[in-house]
Amino acid sequence: MDPLDYCAHRFGLGTALTWERAAQWAGFYSFRKVPQPPAGSNARMVRPDLLGGIRSLRQSVLGREIVFCAPTFAQILNLAAARSGALVRRTCIVPPDAIETALTATMSEPLMDEARQRLTRHWAGATASVGLPKYARLSFALLLIALVVLVMIGGTLSRDVLLPLTALLLVGPGIIRLIATLPQPARSPVRLLADRDLPVYSVLIPLRDEAHMVPMLRRAMSAIDYPVLWSSYT
């Protein structure tokens, strides 16, 4: 466990006070929340499963780009060691939950779109948002017309037929969404191309006054898992 998280929970200090004291020790500004972004700003979509791992957020405050971050204990030590005037002016330390709150508010619309499209990824063409087939739309319209007719008829037929159909319309989408969350069948393995079928690439690495980097670059290029037709180091 990170020492800052341990102090926040073990001693009952809370994340706000813990990160505030850490910022004070490291010589940086601190704030307990991230300011709301200006109206009309575009948020870059992030995978929902990665939101919990994001510890920094860049915002424009009074015309200045500020990085709001919730560093770990090791990162606090690194910030303190690299502290400079420019770094202090452009960095503000906040608690981790402030980053999560700001991300949720900033990306509320992209996250909602992600939730709507998740079913589409599992069942392509099964949702109206990507265009249902003509026969599906026609069937749904005919079913609605039949329900209207049954309502107008009323009586025993309405009770015995209308209720089951209505229940089917309400329960059906839920069942489809439940099935979409089940593990998908394993796909057939992709056939790998032979070395002779792979495309040929030329990699040029220009250097100037950087001779000390040649051994490192050579090791990096040699570690690439790709067939080598010809190589030269000059």
FENNORFEN-V459744 format. One line per field, one symbol per residue. ss: DSSP state (h for helix, s for strand, l for the rest). phi: phi as a letter, one per 20 degrees, with the letter a starting at -180 (. if undefined). psi: psi as a letter, one per 40 degrees, with the letter a starting at -180 (. if undefined). A space follows every 10 residues. Layout:
ss=???
phi=???
psi=???
This chain:
ss=llhhhhhhhh lllhhhhhhh hhhhhhllss llllllllll lllllllhhh hhhllsssss sllssssssl llhhhhhhhh hlllhhhhhl sssllhhhhh hhhhhhlhhh hhhhhhhhhh hhlllllhhh lllhhhhhhh hhhhhhhhhh hhhlhhhhhh hhhhhhhhhh hhhhhhhhhh llllllllll llllhhhlll llllllllll hhhhhhhhhh hhllllllll llll
phi=.fgfffffef dmfnffffff fffffendfc bebegffffn feeefcggfd ffeedbbece clmdfdeecd ffffffffff fefbfffffd ccecfgffff ffffffdffg ffffffefff fecfnecffd nfffffffff ffffffffff fffmmffffe dfffffffff egffffffff efgeffefff feffgfeffe cdddcfcblc ffefgfffff ffefebfdea cbcc
psi=ihdddddddd efdidddddd dddddefiii ieihihiihe ihhhhihdee deeheihhih hfehhhhhig iidddddddd dehiddddde hhhiiddddd ddddddfddd ddddddeddd ddgheeidde hiiddddddd dddddddddd dddaaddddd dddddddddd dddddddddd eihiihiiih hiiideeiih ihhhghihff deeddddddd ddehghhhdh ihh.
